[in-house]
């Protein structure tokens, strides 16, 4: 999988907040979503574990968004 966005230093807290807000607009809650404080220099976001139905809903939203991005 390739990333079309150039890698840049991103604040993990801001990234987690942005992802939480976007998922919320899609009706998806990842209860364990947070910035990973164990490795602050890496800028990691902890997504956590979710029920299978939430994972399927997340996959549907990603597929929908990917389809829109392709045009």
Residue pairs with C-beta under 8 A, 6 or more apart in sequence:
9 43
10 43
11 43
12 35
12 36
12 40
12 43
12 44
12 45
13 35
15 35
15 43
15 45
16 33
16 34
16 35
16 45
16 46
19 30
19 33
19 45
20 30
20 33
23 29
23 30
23 33
23 58
26 57
26 61
27 57
28 54
28 57
28 58
28 61
29 54
30 47
30 48
30 50
30 54
31 48
31 50
32 46
32 47
32 48
32 49
33 45
33 46
33 47
33 48
34 45
34 46
34 48
35 44
35 45
35 46
36 42
36 44
36 45
36 46
50 58
